Amino acid sequence: MNELIPYLYALFLTLIIELPLYYVLTCKSNYKLIRVVVIILMNAITNISLNLIYLKFNEISYLIYILEIIVVFLERIILWSFLSRKKKELAYYLLYSFVANLISYLVGIISNLLLQNSFYLEIIFTYSFISIFVIEVIILAVFCSYNCAKNNFKKKDD
């Protein structure tokens, strides 16, 4: 179980950063639950894959940068394929993926530096990130439900 903690920590950290960034950077007013699910699944797959590959070949120092670039382009394709299919939005998804992954990477480096020498800090960070993630998901679910209900009432009025 203890060997799973770093992967879960990295995944929660990524989701905490990337879910709100998606909303801010893509300026989607119709933030539907399917978008949240796609982002969570996409990040779970890419984040865990990246960490497993990097763990297997961690003696190659520059590998993390290559993997991050691959993830940026892969996420852009996934987001565009599942959420839009409009050619004009390809650039938005590339921008989102680049900025979100860059911020996640930098926050991950900073938090790893802070956690290297403190077991208690690791516990505090872990529970804090899990709590923040759960709160974000609840807020996003409520927001999505509200928008869905609001759109349904508009359709009934028309």
C-alpha positions in Angstrom: 0.0 0.0 0.0 2.8 2.4 0.8 4.2 2.2 -2.7 0.9 3.5 -4.1 1.0 6.7 -2.0 3.4 8.6 -4.3 1.3 7.8 -7.4 -2.0 8.8 -5.7 -0.4 11.9 -4.4 0.8 12.8 -7.9 -2.6 12.1 -9.4 -4.5 14.1 -6.8 -2.1 17.0 -7.1 -2.6 16.9 -10.9 -6.4 16.8 -10.6 -6.5 19.6 -8.1 -4.6 21.8 -10.4 -6.0 20.8 -13.8 -9.7 20.6 -13.2 -10.1 24.3 -12.3 -7.5 25.3 -14.9 -9.6 23.6 -17.6 -12.6 25.8 -16.7 -10.5 29.0 -16.5 -8.4 28.5 -19.7 -11.1 27.1 -22.0 -13.8 29.5 -20.8 -16.5 26.9 -21.0 -19.8 28.2 -19.6 -21.4 24.8 -20.1 -19.1 22.9 -17.8 -20.9 19.5 -17.9 -20.2 16.5 -15.8 -18.9 14.6 -18.8 -16.1 17.1 -19.2 -15.1 16.5 -15.6 -15.2 12.8 -16.1 -13.1 13.0 -19.3 -10.5 15.2 -17.5 -10.3 12.9 -14.5 -10.0 9.7 -16.6 -7.5 11.3 -19.0 -5.3 12.5 -16.2 -5.5 9.2 -14.4 -4.3 7.4 -17.5 -1.6 9.9 -18.5 -0.3 10.6 -15.0 0.0 7.0 -13.9 1.5 6.0 -17.2 4.0 8.8 -17.1 5.0 7.9 -13.5 5.3 4.2 -14.2 7.5 4.8 -17.4 9.6 7.3 -15.5 10.1 4.9 -12.6 11.2 2.1 -14.9 13.7 4.3 -16.8 14.5 6.9 -14.1 18.3 6.8 -14.9 17.6 8.8 -18.0 17.5 12.3 -16.6 15.8 14.1 -19.5 13.1 11.4 -20.0 10.6 13.3 -17.8 10.7 16.2 -20.2 10.1 14.0 -23.2 7.2 12.2 -21.4 5.7 15.5 -20.4 5.7 16.8 -24.0 4.1 13.5 -25.1 1.4 13.9 -22.4 0.7 17.5 -23.5 0.0 16.5 -27.1 -1.8 13.3 -26.1 -4.1 15.2 -23.7 -4.8 17.8 -26.4 -5.9 15.1 -28.8 -8.0 13.4 -26.1 -9.7 16.6 -25.1 -10.4 17.6 -28.7 -11.7 14.2 -29.6 -14.0 13.8 -26.7 -15.1 17.3 -26.0 -15.1 19.4 -29.1 -14.1 18.3 -32.6 -14.0 21.9 -33.7 -10.7 22.8 -35.4 -10.6 26.3 -33.9 -10.5 24.7 -30.4 -7.3 22.7 -31.1 -5.2 25.7 -30.0 -7.2 26.1 -26.8 -6.7 22.5 -25.8 -3.0 22.7 -26.6 -2.7 25.8 -24.4 -4.7 24.2 -21.6 -2.7 21.0 -21.7 0.6 22.9 -21.8 -0.2 25.3 -19.0 -1.9 22.7 -16.8 0.9 20.2 -17.1 3.6 22.9 -16.6 1.9 24.1 -13.4 1.4 20.5 -12.2 5.0 19.7 -12.9 6.3 22.8 -11.1 4.0 22.3 -8.1 5.0 18.6 -8.0 8.7 19.5 -7.9 8.2 22.1 -5.1 6.1 19.8 -3.0 8.6 16.9 -3.4 11.4 19.2 -2.2 9.3 20.2 0.8 8.3 16.6 1.6 11.7 14.9 1.2 12.7 15.4 4.8 9.4 15.3 6.7 7.1 12.4 7.2 4.5 14.6 8.9 4.5 17.1 6.1 3.8 14.2 3.7 0.8 13.1 5.8 -0.5 16.7 6.0 -0.1 17.3 2.2 -1.7 13.9 1.4 -4.8 14.5 3.4 -5.0 18.1 2.4 -4.8 17.2 -1.3 -7.4 14.5 -1.0 -9.7 16.9 0.9 -9.2 19.6 -1.7 -9.9 17.2 -4.5 -13.1 15.9 -2.9 -14.3 19.5 -2.3 -13.5 20.4 -6.0 -15.4 17.4 -7.3 -18.4 18.2 -5.1 -18.4 21.9 -6.2 -18.0 20.9 -9.9 -20.8 18.4 -9.6 -23.1 21.0 -8.0 -22.1 23.6 -10.6 -22.7 21.1 -13.5 -26.1 20.0 -12.0 -27.1 23.7 -11.6 -26.2 24.5 -15.2 -28.0 21.4 -16.5 -31.1 22.3 -14.5 -31.0 25.9 -15.6 -30.7 24.8 -19.3 -33.6 22.4 -18.8 -35.8 25.2 -17.4 -34.9 27.5 -20.3 -35.9 24.8 -22.8 -39.2 24.2 -21.1 -39.9 28.0 -21.1 -39.2 28.2 -24.9 
